[in-house]
Amino acid sequence: METSAPPLLSPELLALMGSGMSVIVSSCDADLVPSVMRAVGCRLEAQGHHITVYVCRSQSAQLLRDVARSGRLAAVFSQPSSHKTVQLKTRRARVREAREDEAPVLQRYLLGMERELTLIGFGPVYARAMLAHRMDDVVAIEFEPDQAFDQTPGPKAGRPIQGSA
């Protein structure tokens, strides 16, 4: 996946996002009623130009309908130990079936969350329960972020990240 656009996210931020940050995704219906779900995994590719988040179909019916109808998606990546948080937005999200060969991506995400949650006093069992899934229930949502915002609590919260439209 090649792209000529400059990266929206720095290599440091991408590394952080791929290391065990909690991911919450949201969309809305035509009346702007929100739908929200915790992701059970994510994949960052092409210097952050292409992102895939994974959710459980059985828990995400409204979110999946909203994304399929509008293409709108916001994804919030937050590091539990520091509260470092970034929000990505797009109007070009696409829903597809997850593939069996993506199971290692979800396993890496789980291991990262286990490490991260251990830092704040929660054992691996907590992360495993929170991110439990069956692969045949997992759906992938792919997107190219259009905007990125610093959502870390503090004076810069809500500001666009450099390079964001």
C-alpha positions as CSV (number, residue, x, y, z in Angstrom):
1,M,0.0,0.0,0.0
2,E,1.8,3.0,-1.3
3,T,0.6,6.6,-0.9
4,S,2.2,9.9,-1.9
5,A,0.4,11.9,0.8
6,P,2.7,12.9,3.7
7,P,2.1,10.8,6.9
8,L,-0.6,12.2,9.2
9,L,1.0,10.5,12.2
10,S,4.6,10.6,13.4
11,P,6.6,7.3,13.5
12,E,6.7,7.7,17.3
13,L,3.0,8.1,17.6
14,L,2.4,5.1,15.3
15,A,4.8,3.0,17.4
16,L,2.8,4.0,20.5
17,M,-0.5,3.2,18.8
18,G,0.8,-0.2,17.9
19,S,2.1,-1.0,21.3
20,G,-1.0,-1.8,23.4
21,M,-3.3,1.2,23.3
22,S,-7.0,0.8,24.0
23,V,-9.0,1.4,20.9
24,I,-12.6,2.6,21.0
25,V,-14.5,3.1,17.7
26,S,-17.6,5.1,17.0
27,S,-19.9,6.2,14.3
28,C,-23.5,7.6,14.1
29,D,-26.7,7.1,12.2
30,A,-28.4,9.6,9.9
31,D,-29.9,11.4,13.0
32,L,-26.4,11.6,14.6
33,V,-27.2,9.1,17.3
34,P,-23.9,7.6,18.3
35,S,-22.8,4.0,18.2
36,V,-19.7,3.0,20.1
37,M,-17.7,-0.2,20.6
38,R,-14.3,-1.4,22.0
39,A,-12.1,-2.9,19.3
40,V,-10.5,-6.3,19.9
41,G,-7.6,-5.5,17.7
42,C,-6.0,-3.1,15.2
43,R,-3.5,-3.1,12.5
44,L,-1.5,0.0,11.3
45,E,-0.1,-0.1,7.8
46,A,1.5,2.2,5.2
47,Q,2.8,4.7,7.8
48,G,-0.6,5.1,9.3
49,H,-2.3,5.8,6.0
50,H,-4.3,2.5,6.3
51,I,-5.7,1.3,9.5
52,T,-7.9,-1.8,10.3
53,V,-9.8,-2.1,13.6
54,Y,-11.5,-5.3,14.6
55,V,-14.8,-5.6,16.5
56,C,-17.2,-8.4,17.4
57,R,-20.2,-8.5,15.1
58,S,-22.4,-9.9,18.0
59,Q,-21.7,-6.7,20.0
60,S,-21.5,-4.1,17.3
61,A,-24.6,-4.4,15.1
62,Q,-25.5,-0.7,15.2
63,L,-21.9,0.5,14.8
64,L,-21.5,-1.8,11.7
65,R,-24.8,-0.5,10.2
66,D,-23.7,3.1,10.8
67,V,-20.3,2.6,9.2
68,A,-21.7,0.7,6.3
69,R,-24.3,3.4,5.6
70,S,-22.1,6.5,6.1
71,G,-18.5,5.6,6.0
72,R,-18.0,7.7,9.1
73,L,-15.8,6.5,11.8
74,A,-13.8,7.9,14.7
75,A,-11.2,5.7,16.4
76,V,-9.7,6.7,19.8
77,F,-6.4,5.2,20.8
78,S,-5.6,5.7,24.4
79,Q,-2.7,4.4,26.5
80,P,-4.1,3.4,29.9
81,S,-0.9,4.0,31.9
82,S,-0.3,7.6,30.6
83,H,-3.7,8.6,29.2
84,K,-1.8,9.6,26.0
85,T,-4.7,9.7,23.5
86,V,-5.2,10.3,19.8
87,Q,-8.4,10.4,17.9
88,L,-8.6,9.6,14.2
89,K,-11.6,10.5,12.0
90,T,-12.6,9.4,8.5
91,R,-15.6,9.4,6.2
92,R,-14.2,6.5,4.2
93,A,-14.5,3.5,6.4
94,R,-15.3,0.1,4.9
95,V,-16.6,-3.0,6.7
96,R,-15.4,-6.5,5.6
97,E,-15.2,-9.9,7.1
98,A,-12.1,-10.7,9.1
99,R,-9.9,-13.5,7.9
100,E,-8.4,-16.4,9.8
101,D,-4.9,-15.2,8.8
102,E,-5.6,-12.0,10.8
103,A,-5.8,-13.9,14.1
104,P,-2.1,-13.2,14.9
105,V,-2.9,-9.4,14.7
106,L,-5.5,-9.8,17.4
107,Q,-3.2,-11.9,19.5
108,R,-0.5,-9.2,19.3
109,Y,-3.0,-6.6,20.3
110,L,-4.1,-8.7,23.3
111,L,-0.5,-9.1,24.4
112,G,0.1,-5.4,24.2
113,M,-3.1,-4.7,26.2
114,E,-2.0,-7.3,28.8
115,R,1.3,-5.5,29.2
116,E,-0.3,-2.1,29.4
117,L,-3.0,-3.1,31.8
118,T,-0.5,-4.8,34.1
119,L,1.3,-1.5,34.5
120,I,-1.8,-0.1,36.1
121,G,-2.5,-3.1,38.4
122,F,-4.8,-5.3,36.3
123,G,-3.7,-8.8,35.5
124,P,-3.7,-10.5,32.1
125,V,-7.0,-12.2,33.0
126,Y,-8.7,-8.8,32.9
127,A,-7.4,-8.0,29.4
128,R,-8.4,-11.5,28.1
129,A,-11.9,-11.1,29.5
130,M,-12.3,-7.6,28.0
131,L,-11.0,-8.6,24.6
132,A,-12.5,-12.1,24.4
133,H,-13.8,-13.0,20.9
134,R,-14.4,-15.9,18.5
135,M,-12.6,-15.4,15.2
136,D,-15.9,-16.2,13.3
137,D,-17.5,-13.3,15.1
138,V,-14.8,-10.7,14.2
139,V,-15.4,-8.0,11.6
140,A,-12.8,-5.7,10.2
141,I,-13.3,-2.0,9.6
142,E,-10.7,-0.5,7.3
143,F,-10.0,3.2,6.9
144,E,-7.7,5.9,5.8
145,P,-7.6,8.6,8.5
146,D,-8.6,12.1,7.2
147,Q,-8.0,13.9,10.5
148,A,-6.0,13.3,13.7
149,F,-6.4,15.0,17.1
150,D,-4.5,15.0,20.3
151,Q,-7.0,14.0,22.9
152,T,-4.5,13.6,25.8
153,P,-6.0,15.4,28.8
154,G,-4.4,18.8,29.2
155,P,-4.0,22.1,27.4
156,K,-3.5,20.5,23.9
157,A,-6.6,18.3,24.1
158,G,-8.7,18.7,20.9
159,R,-6.0,20.2,18.8
160,P,-5.3,18.8,15.4
161,I,-2.1,16.8,15.1
162,Q,0.4,18.4,12.7
163,G,-0.4,17.4,9.2
164,S,-4.0,16.8,9.9
165,A,-6.6,18.5,7.7
